[in-house]
Amino acid sequence: MFWNKKKKLPITTEDKVWVDSELNWLRTEFGEEHFMEIKTVTPTTDFYNRKFKGTEEDAEFILARTMELMNILDVEIKLNFFSDQPVEMDDGTILTSPADISGGWKSASGIYEQTENETIISIERGQLKNPISLIATISHELSHQILLGESRIEENDEFLTDFTSIVYGFGIFIGNSRFQFTSEGFGWQSSSQGYLPEQVIAYAMAWLSKERNENTDYDKYLNKSLHKFFNQSLEYLKD
């Protein structure tokens, strides 16, 4: 009967198998005890006790605190900044980013680099005004350190990197920073921060919430669509 209808996931069966596999791989990699003790990070002073003013010092604070939350110890990471803001040329022409000038790199929120002598995370300056976006980016770049820097994988995998950030409790930040809408050219376009779709992020968060028996009040922190997908996923998993 209709009231016994099974709850429906916001992702496909194939995606569910993929996400489950990625999360279980990280669970094995980090060890059961450490995996289960990780807490969901919320945008509150419980985790980031600072009044943000949009400065480079704020970013330095976020980097140090996020490294602590992600259990990244005994490694020094240098923080650099670059600009991806519109550039006005001498003739009045507006270029959307420095990439249009040099053609040497794509627009990015953050960049992770590992050289023989140092590890560097570069952050786009525009994010200094948005702590949620800044924390999402730094947690993602630090996940590169966990995977590549600690030699857990040999080749970069941006999807697994986002999952790593979510496993370490940063799903609220990753999910809420997922889309930014701008009007360009022939209509509205969405620019993506991060690599996973909202539905996948929400399912991964719900999976972790159920496995860790969390009591986080997600209603307070998730945007409307992410909240909907999270509840759908959690209801399915509990069912």
N, C-alpha and C positions, 0 to 999 in steps of 0.2 A: 504494500500500500504506500501512498505517497509520503506518509509521515515516517516511513522506514527507509526512505531514499538515502543512499550513501552520499556523504558530503563530497563535493567536487573540488579538486585542486585548481589553483590558478595557473599551473604549469602542466606541460605534457608529461605523459608517462616516461618518455625517453629522457626528458630533462630531470625528472625525479630520480631516475636511476643514476644519471650523471652526477647530480648534486650529492646524493647519498654516498656515492663512491668517493667523491672529493673530500667530503667532510669526514668520512671514516678513515681515509688515508691520513688526513691531518691528525685525527684522533690517535691513530697508531704511532705516527711520527713524534707527537709531543708526549705520548705516554698517558695512560688513563687517569692517573692521579692529577697531573697538571692540567689536562684537558678539562676535567670536571670541576676544578677549583676556579677556573676563569669566570669572572663576573661580567655582566653586561655593563658597558660604560654609558652613562647618561650625561646629558648636557647640564650638569649641576655642579655646584661647588664641592660636592662630595668627591668629585674626580678632578676638576680643574678649578681650584680655588684662587681665582684671579679676576680682577676687573680689566677686561681687554680694551685697549685703546687703538688697536690697529697698527702696532709698531713691530719692528723686527725683534725687539726684546720679547714681545708676546709669542712670536713664533719660536724663539729659542726656549722659552718656558714650556710651550706645548711639546716641542721635540723631546726635552728632557723628561717631562712627565709621561709622555706616551711611551718612551723607551722603558721607563719603570713599569708601566702597566703591561707592556708586552714582554717583560722579562728579558730585555736585551741588555746584557751586562758586559762589563770589561771590554767595551769597544767605543772608540771615539768617532763621532760622526760630525762632519763639518756641514754647516747650513749656509747655502748661498741663495741669492735671490735674482730673478730675472723679470723683465717686463714684457707682458703680452698685450699691453693696452694700445688703443689706436694711436697711430703716428701721423702727425700733420707735416707734410712736406712743404718746401719753400713756396711752391706754386699753389698751395692751398689744398692739394689732394690729400685725402684721408686714407691711410692704409690700415687695414684691420689688425695687423700684427707685424712685428719685426720679421716674421717668416716671409712676408711678401717682399721684403727688401733683399734679404740674403738668399732665400730659398733653401736654406741649409737645415731647417728643422721645422717640425710641425708644432702647432699650438698644443700646449700641455699645461696641466695644473702643477705637476711636479716631475722631477727627473731624478732617478737613482743612478749613481755612478760608483764603480769600485775600481780603483787604480792600484798599482803596486804599493803605493805609500799611504793612501787614505781612502776613506769612504765619504762620499759627498751626496747630500740631498739638496736639490735646487727647487725653490718654491716660487711660483708666479706671484708677483707683488700684489696683484688685485685681490688675492685671497686674504690678505692681512685684515681686510675690512669685514671678513665673514668667518668668525671662529669655527662654526660648524663645518664649513667647506675646508678650512685650513686643517682641522683635526682629521677629517676624512682623508685628505691628501697625504698628510704626514703618516697616518697609520698605514696607508697603502704603501708608501715608499719604504717604511720600516719593515713591512712584510716582505719586500724584496731582500732586505738584509737577512731576515729569518730563513728565507728559502734559498737565495743565491749566496749571500754572504756566509751563511753557515753550511753551505755545500749540501743542502737537502735535495736540490735539483741542479741539473747541469745547464739547462736551457730555460730562458725566461718564459713564464706562463702567466699572462696577466689575469686570466680568470682565476687560477689557483691563488694568485696574489690577493685578489679581492676576497676570496673565501677565507684566506688566512687572517685578513683584517677583521672579517666578520666573526670568525672563530674566537679571536682575541677580544670580542665584545664591542666592536665598533660598527655594528650593523645599523644602528640609528643614524650615525653620521654618514656612512656610505649611502644608505638609502635615501635620506633626506637631501643629499647633495646630488642625486642621480641626474636630474634634468634642470637645465636653465633654458628658458625660451627667449629667443630674440627675433626681431623682424628684419629680415635681410632679403634684398632682391625681390623675388616673386612671391613672398609670403613668409609665414612663420616657420622657423626652424628650431629644432631642439639641439642644443649642444650637450654632449654627454660628459659628465665627470665620473670616471669609473668605467667598468667594462661589462658588468652584469646587468641584465634587465631587472626592473623593479620587482617583478613577480618572483624571480629566482632569489633575489636578495631577501624578500619577505619569507619565502619558504625556508631558506637556510636559517634565518633567524628563528622561525617557529620550530624547526627541527632541533636547534640548539636549546631553545627554551624548554621544550618537552624533555629532551635527554638530560638536561641539567636540573630539571624540576624547579625552574626559576619562579620568582614572584615579582619580577619587574612589571611596573604598571606602564605598559607600552602605549596605552591610550593617551598619555600625557605628552608623548614625544614624537610619534610618527605622523607624517603628513597623511592627508585623506586617503589617497590611493594605496600607499604603502600599508596603512592601517587595515584597509579592506583586505588586501592580499595576505597580510599576516594572519588575520582572524580566520580567513578561509583555510589557510594552511594548517593552523593550529587545530581547528575543528576537525579537519580531515585526519590529522595524525592522532588525535585523541579518540576519534571514532574507530 
